[in-house]
């Protein structure tokens, strides 16, 4: 693939999660992705999984992935340099960190890519490295050095494979110029320009900010005289960051939890396994415990992210999520992004529940599926919307926005599909939480085709009225698919 050319066609992908095979035997998941209509698989592999001891390789996880693949699948592997013996920060999981010896890292990456040669399309060097401390224990310069080695190894072992820059997190395009996250990626983009083929950005926050987010990362590259195609390694929503009032309550509660713990006394030692002293609860868990204790008094926009929230709020969150599966993809595709990867497929441990886990609170409900016992068979409403969207976009070659004079709130897109009839996608801007309660404003939409069929993001048929070369539609916050032929609603 030419460095200046985006991957051919459009593919909707799904991330398995961040710890496949890390805390249990690697199970089957690619068939479930495929049944949802996903055509791109993204999965994480850790150095600690493949080479648990110096020179001893364990290919269990890698072979479990390869054994599930179909020739039609595209595969994206994020390789995390986490090791209990070979990296600066000793750990089998996260944060990843630079290798103690670049030659050992080079041998590991070369052997990994060689084993997967011809089966993996995209190789990514770590994830969100600007999220220092949590996901990367190193500097921007450290990351560039490791990325350069990674790129050389991938190219040497599989010249047809593509190298993806470690995901640019939401903290980069959403932060002001001069922020630590922007400075980190600014250094990477300037000094790592020859060590990657695709720039991966993670599209969270307000969906309507996506065109600006994509343009922002392109601008980072242009400032240094070059540009690489942009792909979306992650997206989904809603997240707490989209609701300022709810986020404020959450932040105040968290700050109080950290303040209550107080600074450690000089010379004090934390309690250990040999001590009778009970260690204090971590502030993040105290935060969650406090929120659950006063759940009924919290803003509904905050409650809906919590386990065991009122059913009507859980259903509302699901509906918002379904809408955003459609809007995020369509906006990204119209911005020239041809690969989008949904976060994420499902929990990675059957039956695991911990409502005091903050990451679960922030992102747990974004999963498309869940386990029923030990079988990955339970689909959330978003899985059905993803499947519907994948069917509607099958064969897509191009998506463009249609500007409507006098209606800046109207989002309208024309989808070109090889060998298929016309498809337009329409929705109106509105409040993510309350917008569904507002009636849409009627519009006479130009439609020169002899037939017209409407279908919303939930798979419900929507009547449309023809009037000559136009149809009367009522766009709302719920995306509407308008086509000349009835779109098939996938069944499972």
Residue pairs with C-beta under 8 A, 6 or more apart in sequence:
1 7
1 162
1 197
3 197
3 228
4 227
4 228
4 229
5 229
6 229
6 231
6 336
6 337
6 338
7 162
7 198
7 229
7 231
7 338
7 339
8 338
9 338
9 396
9 397
10 333
10 338
10 339
10 393
10 396
10 397
10 399
11 39
11 40
11 74
11 338
11 339
11 340
12 37
12 38
12 39
12 40
12 329
12 340
12 342
12 386
12 389
12 390
12 393
13 38
13 39
13 40
13 41
13 42
13 74
13 76
13 339
13 340
13 341
13 342
14 33
14 36
14 38
14 40
14 41
14 42
14 341
14 342
14 344
14 345
14 368
14 386
15 42
15 43
15 233
15 234
15 341
15 342
15 343
15 344
15 345
16 29
16 33
16 41
16 42
16 43
16 44
16 344
16 345
16 346
16 348
17 44
17 344
17 345
17 346
17 347
17 348
18 44
18 94
18 127
18 344
18 348
19 44
19 93
19 348
20 26
20 29
20 43
20 44
20 45
20 61
20 65
20 348
21 49
21 60
21 61
21 64
22 46
22 49
22 92
22 93
22 348
23 348
23 349
24 348
24 349
26 60
26 61
26 64
26 65
27 64
27 376
28 68
28 376
29 68
29 345
29 346
29 376
30 41
30 65
30 68
30 69
30 70
30 73
31 68
32 345
32 346
32 369
32 376
32 377
33 41
33 345
34 70
34 73
35 387
35 492
36 368
36 369
36 383
36 386
36 387
36 390
37 386
37 387
37 389
37 390
37 391
37 394
37 490
38 342
38 386
38 390
39 72
39 73
39 74
39 390
40 73
40 74
40 75
40 76
40 339
40 341
41 65
41 69
41 73
41 74
41 75
41 76
42 75
42 76
42 77
42 78
42 233
42 341
43 65
43 75
43 76
43 77
43 78
44 77
44 78
44 80
44 127
45 61
45 62
45 65
45 77
45 78
45 79
45 80
45 112
46 79
46 80
46 82
46 83
46 92
46 93
47 79
47 80
47 81
47 82
47 83
47 86
47 87
47 105
47 108
48 82
48 83
48 84
48 91
48 92
48 93
49 58
49 60
49 61
49 92
50 57
50 58
50 59
50 61
50 62
50 108
50 112
51 57
51 58
51 83
51 86
51 108
52 58
52 84
52 92
53 85
54 85
54 86
54 104
57 111
59 115
62 112
62 115
62 116
65 75
65 77
66 116
66 119
69 75
69 119
74 121
74 122
74 339
75 119
75 120
75 121
75 122
76 120
76 121
76 122
76 123
76 124
76 164
76 233
76 341
77 116
77 120
77 122
77 123
77 124
78 124
78 126
78 127
78 167
78 233
79 109
79 112
79 123
79 124
79 125
79 126
79 150
80 94
80 96
80 126
80 127
81 87
81 96
81 97
81 98
81 99
81 105
81 125
81 126
81 146
82 91
82 92
82 93
82 94
82 95
82 96
82 97
83 90
83 91
83 92
83 99
84 90
84 91
84 92
86 99
86 100
86 101
86 104
86 105
86 108
87 96
87 97
87 98
87 99
87 100
88 97
88 98
88 99
88 100
88 137
88 138
89 95
89 96
89 97
89 137
91 97
94 134
94 135
95 132
95 133
95 134
95 135
95 136
95 137
96 126
96 127
96 129
96 135
96 136
96 137
97 136
97 137
97 138
97 142
98 138
98 142
98 143
98 145
98 146
99 105
99 146
102 145
102 146
102 149
105 146
105 149
105 150
106 149
106 152
106 153
109 149
109 150
109 153
109 154
109 157
110 153
110 156
110 157
113 120
113 123
113 153
113 154
113 157
113 158
113 161
114 157
114 158
116 158
117 157
117 158
118 158
118 160
120 158
120 161
121 161
121 162
122 161
122 162
122 163
122 164
122 198
123 150
123 154
123 161
123 162
123 163
123 164
124 163
124 164
124 165
124 166
124 167
124 200
124 233
125 143
125 146
125 147
125 150
125 151
125 163
125 164
125 165
125 166
125 196
126 135
126 136
126 143
126 146
126 166
127 135
127 166
127 167
127 233
128 135
128 136
128 166
128 167
128 168
128 169
128 202
129 135
129 136
129 138
129 140
129 143
129 166
129 184
129 188
130 136
130 140
130 168
130 169
130 171
130 172
130 180
130 181
130 184
130 185
131 169
131 171
131 181
132 138
132 139
132 180
132 184
136 143
136 166
138 146
140 183
140 184
140 185
140 187
140 188
141 187
141 191
143 166
143 184
143 188
143 192
144 187
144 188
144 191
144 192
144 195
147 165
147 166
147 188
147 192
147 195
147 196
148 192
148 194
148 195
150 163
150 195
151 163
151 194
151 195
151 196
154 161
154 163
155 161
155 163
162 197
162 198
163 195
163 196
163 197
163 198
164 196
164 197
164 198
164 199
164 200
164 231
164 233
165 188
165 192
165 196
165 198
165 199
165 200
165 228
166 188
166 200
167 200
167 201
167 202
167 233
167 234
168 185
168 199
168 200
168 201
168 202
168 217
169 181
169 202
170 202
170 203
170 204
170 205
170 241
171 179
171 181
172 181
172 182
172 184
172 185
172 201
172 216
172 217
173 201
173 212
173 213
173 216
173 217
174 205
174 209
174 213
175 181
175 182
176 182
185 220
186 220
189 220
189 221
189 223
189 224
190 224
193 221
193 224
193 226
196 228
197 228
197 229
198 228
198 229
198 230
198 231
198 339
199 217
199 218
199 221
199 228
199 229
199 230
199 231
200 230
200 231
200 232
200 233
201 213
201 214
201 217
201 230
201 231
201 232
201 233
202 232
202 233
202 234
202 235
203 210
203 213
203 214
203 232
203 234
203 235
203 328
203 332
203 340
204 234
204 235
204 236
204 237
204 239
204 241
205 213
205 237
205 239
205 241
205 242
206 242
206 432
207 237
207 324
207 327
207 328
207 331
208 327
208 331
208 411
208 429
210 328
210 331
210 332
210 335
211 331
211 334
211 335
214 230
214 332
214 335
214 336
214 337
215 335
217 230
218 227
218 230
221 227
221 228
229 336
229 338
230 335
230 336
230 337
231 337
231 338
231 339
231 340
231 341
232 332
232 337
232 339
232 340
232 341
233 341
234 341
234 342
234 343
235 328
235 329
235 332
235 340
235 341
235 342
235 343
236 321
236 324
236 325
236 328
236 342
236 343
236 344
236 363
236 366
237 320
237 321
237 324
237 328
237 366
238 317
238 320
238 321
238 324
238 432
239 362
239 363
239 366
240 246
240 247
240 250
240 302
240 305
240 362
241 247
242 432
243 299
243 301
243 302
243 432
243 433
245 299
245 301
246 298
246 299
246 301
246 302
246 305
249 298
249 299
249 302
250 287
250 291
250 302
253 287
253 290
253 291
254 283
254 284
254 287
256 290
257 283
257 284
257 286
257 287
257 290
258 283
260 283
260 286
261 280
261 283
261 286
264 270
270 279
271 277
271 278
271 279
281 289
284 358
285 356
285 357
285 358
287 358
288 355
288 356
288 357
288 358
288 361
289 356
291 298
291 302
291 306
292 306
292 355
292 356
295 303
295 306
295 309
298 306
300 313
300 433
301 433
303 309
303 310
303 313
304 313
304 314
304 316
304 317
305 317
305 361
305 362
305 365
306 355
306 361
307 353
307 355
308 355
316 433
316 436
317 365
318 380
318 381
318 382
319 381
319 436
319 458
319 478
320 432
320 433
321 365
321 366
321 381
321 382
321 385
322 381
322 382
322 384
322 385
322 457
322 458
323 427
323 457
323 477
323 478
323 479
325 342
325 382
325 385
325 386
325 389
325 457
326 385
326 389
326 425
326 427
326 457
326 479
327 411
327 427
327 479
328 340
329 340
329 389
329 393
330 399
330 411
330 413
330 415
330 425
330 479
331 411
332 340
333 340
333 393
333 396
333 399
334 399
334 400
334 401
334 413
342 368
342 386
343 363
343 366
344 366
344 367
344 368
345 367
345 368
345 369
345 376
346 367
346 368
346 369
346 370
346 371
346 376
347 364
347 367
347 370
347 371
350 371
350 373
350 374
351 371
351 373
354 360
355 361
357 364
366 382
367 380
368 379
368 380
368 382
368 383
368 386
369 376
369 377
369 378
369 379
369 380
369 383
370 376
370 378
370 380
371 377
371 378
372 378
379 492
381 458
384 458
384 459
384 490
384 492
385 457
385 458
385 459
387 490
387 492
388 455
388 457
388 459
388 487
388 489
388 490
389 457
390 490
391 487
391 488
391 489
391 490
392 415
392 423
392 455
392 481
392 483
392 487
393 415
393 417
394 417
394 420
395 417
395 418
395 419
395 420
396 415
396 416
396 417
396 418
397 416
397 417
397 418
398 415
398 416
399 413
399 414
399 415
399 416
400 413
400 414
400 416
401 411
401 412
401 413
402 412
402 413
402 414
402 424
404 410
404 412
404 443
407 443
409 428
409 429
409 430
410 426
410 427
410 428
410 429
410 443
410 475
411 426
411 427
411 428
411 429
411 475
412 424
412 425
412 426
412 445
412 475
413 424
413 425
413 426
414 422
414 423
414 424
415 423
415 424
415 425
417 423
420 485
421 449
421 483
421 484
421 485
422 449
422 483
422 484
423 481
423 482
423 483
423 487
424 445
424 481
424 482
424 483
425 479
425 480
425 481
425 482
426 445
426 473
426 475
426 479
426 480
426 482
427 475
427 476
427 477
427 478
427 479
427 480
428 440
428 441
428 475
428 476
428 477
429 477
430 436
430 438
430 476
430 477
431 477
432 477
435 476
435 477
436 476
436 477
436 478
438 476
438 477
439 474
439 476
440 473
440 474
440 475
440 476
441 474
441 475
442 472
442 473
442 474
443 472
443 473
443 474
443 475
444 467
444 470
444 471
444 472
445 470
445 471
445 472
445 473
445 482
446 469
446 470
447 466
447 469
447 470
447 471
447 482
448 469
449 484
450 484
451 484
451 485
452 464
452 466
452 471
452 482
452 483
452 484
453 461
453 464
453 482
453 483
453 484
453 485
453 486
453 487
454 461
454 462
454 463
454 464
454 473
454 480
454 481
454 482
455 461
455 462
455 480
455 481
455 483
455 486
455 487
455 489
456 462
456 478
456 479
456 480
456 481
457 478
457 479
457 480
457 481
458 478
459 489
462 473
462 480
464 471
464 472
464 473
464 482
465 471
465 472
466 472
471 482
473 480
473 482
481 487
